[in-house]
Amino acid sequence: MMRYLTLLFLSACTTVPGTGRSQFNIFPLSEDVRLGDAAWKNTLETEKILPVDSPEHQRVDSIMRRLIAATQQQHPTLATTFEWDWRVIQDNSQINAWCLPGGKMAVYTGMINFVENDDQLAVVMGHEIAHAVARHGTERLSQTQAAQVVLAAADGELNDREMRMAESAFGLGVALPFSRAHEHEADELGIYLSAAAGYDPKEAVNLWRAMEQKDGRTPEFLSTHPSPSNRAAKITALLPTAERIRGRNK
Ligand SMILES: [Zn+2]
């Protein structure tokens, strides 16, 4: 038992690609794909999904393909292990988007209506892909008591309770807000991804400002992606590197 635990903890320390932060994650990458896939199937069955020939889906589709190419360039191992998929959810009341572990992306029509241009939509989607690339979902799940249970069920199906705990760690259902450290990391990796895909990284600053200054109800996106202090200033400091990446990919 001791030997098993030692092995488990040794293999549980991984490094986040792109930032070098060391991470405690008891799940192998293949589990990100499997768990994300289970949550995705659930979403496709329960949400109102726009047809793939709708203008909204087509818009997300072209941005997503460029972001996947950028992810393949910057994080090749992860990008080829991911089983990418993407859909638009018809819900104008939700200013939201998320990307599950393993690369399943959902964008709500409320978010599509909110952004001012494709650059801002690419920033949102790049930020979400960054959470998946940095494996924040299974990192958070590793910090909960459900983790061992979910891992033990690796060859079987998750029951409803296990699924809900996993989904909450992934930002679905009764979602936990991401930590400020995770937000910083997703801002940084995400802006590099959208820049590598050819989108204007300066729009990241405008996007977050507009989100924070929105009158009335707080966008769902902000409640699960709280603003770290000085977000705009920190993103501005990343712009020279982002512009260089964008220039190299022109
Ligand atoms: Zn976030």
Residues whose N, C-alpha, C, O or C-beta is under 5 A from the ligand:
A	BS01	ZN	F178 E183 A186 H225
